[in-house]
Amino acid sequence: MGEGSFYGSLFRMVLSLVVVFGALFALRYYVLRKVPVNRVHSIMRVRERVGIGPRSQAVVLDVAEKSYLVCLSDNSVSVIELHALPQPNEPQGIEHLSFTEQLKEAVTLLKGRK
């Protein structure tokens, strides 16, 4: 019994691998879209990080309901509690546009430059 040519066997093997991996990716896509995602709300969050120098930085850190300014350098760490800093969920008087609104504004700006 002949099994056919080498290229025929190679083609069947590659085709079966494509089918198996395609089915795995399709299953992953379906599961990720249908299964609800539980978001973990952590008690500690980095709000902002600014590099001051090559080896020093300042970090605004939210822990529960309080905010702290943490300054890090090579040989020291200093922590200052910030009292008057609004929480991220509170409105701050500045309207932040969504990505779609920013994209629409950019398109209208570019159309006006013809």
N, C-alpha and C positions, 0 to 999 in steps of 0.2 A: 504494500500500500504506500503510495506516495503522498506526502503531505502538501505538496504544492511547492511553489517557489519560496525562496527566502523573503522576498519583498512582500509576497502575499501574507505570509505569517507575521511579518513586521507590521504591515498595515492593519491586520486584525487586532494585534496586541495594542497598537497605538489607539485605534478606534475604541476598544474596550476600556482603556484608561480614560479617554476623553468622556465616555459615557458615565463611568463611575464617578469621576471628579465633578462632572457637570451635575450629576444627581446630588452629590454632597453639597455643592455650592447652592443649588436650588433649595435644598432642605434647610440649609443655614439661613438663607434669605427669608424663607417662609417663616421659620421659627423666630427670627429676630423681629419680623414685622407683626406677628400675631401674639407673641408672649409679652405681657406687660412688664415694663422695666421698673424695678424698685430703686428709686434714687435714695442714696444714703445722705442724710443731712448731718454733716459733721458739726461738732461744737466749735471747732477751730478752723479758721479760714484766712488765707493771705489775701488781703484786699489790694494792696499795691506794693511793689518792690522797685526800688530805685538804686542803681549803682552809683555810688559817690566817687569812688576811686577804683584803682585796679583790684584792691583787696578789701574794700569796705562798701557796705550797702546799708540802706535804711528800708525797713519793712513796716507797713501798717498791718497789724494782725488783729483780727476779730476773734475774741474768745467769749462765747455765749453772747451776752448783751453788752460787753465792754470792748473798747478798742485800745490797742497799745501801739506805741511807736518803739520799735526795736532797732537799735543801731549796732551794727556788727563791724568790727575791724579785726586786724591780726591778733591783737592782744587784749581786747576788751569787748564786752557786751553791755549795753545800757538799755534799760526798759523804762519807758515813761507812759503813764496812763493818760489817754486822751478823753477828756470829759465831754466836750461839745461837738463831737463828731457824729453826724447823722448816720443812722443804720442804712445799709444798702437798699432796703425795701421802701424806705421813706422817700417821698418826692422831694427833690432838692431845688425846684424852681427851674431847672434846665431840662428842656424837652429833648429826649434822645430818640432819634428816628430809627425805625427798623431798617434792616438791610434792603428790603424791597423799596422802601420810600427813598433811601439814599441812592439806590440804583436808578429809580425813576428821575430823581433830580439830576443825576449825572447825565442821563440820556437827553433830557430836555436842555441841559446846558450845552452839550455837544451838538445838538441839532441847531441851536441858535448861533453857533460859530461858523456856519457854512460860509 
